[in-house]
């Protein structure tokens, strides 16, 4: 069964920030919202030990 997580996105100045509510330390930033979404997915997979 796939587990679901809550991704939060926020614009701060010229940067976008993203983090996962349920797992401290899974966060990222990027110049575009799409970049942040991709980075956050990669960070989450690394923390969960999946590739």
C-alpha positions in Angstrom: 0.0 0.0 0.0 1.4 3.4 -1.0 1.9 5.9 1.8 0.8 9.5 1.3 2.7 12.5 2.5 1.7 16.2 2.7 3.9 18.5 0.6 3.9 22.2 1.5 5.1 24.9 -1.0 5.8 28.5 -0.3 7.2 31.4 -2.3 9.9 33.4 -0.5 11.2 36.3 -2.5 12.6 34.8 -5.8 12.8 31.3 -4.4 10.2 28.5 -3.8 10.5 26.4 -0.7 9.1 23.0 -0.2 8.9 20.5 2.6 7.1 17.3 3.8 5.0 17.8 6.9 5.3 14.3 8.2 9.1 13.9 8.0 11.4 16.5 9.5 14.5 17.2 7.3 12.8 16.5 3.9 12.9 20.0 2.5 14.3 21.8 -0.5 14.3 25.1 -2.5 14.3 26.0 -6.2 13.8 28.9 -8.7 10.5 27.4 -10.0 7.7 25.5 -8.4 8.3 22.6 -10.8 12.0 22.5 -9.7 11.0 22.4 -6.0 8.4 19.6 -6.7 11.1 17.5 -8.5 13.7 18.2 -5.8 11.3 17.3 -3.0 10.3 14.0 -4.6 14.0 13.1 -4.9 14.7 14.1 -1.3 11.8 12.1 0.0 12.9 9.0 -1.9 16.4 9.3 -0.6 15.1 9.5 3.0 12.8 6.5 2.5 15.7 4.6 0.9 14.1 4.2 -2.5 15.5 5.1 -5.9 
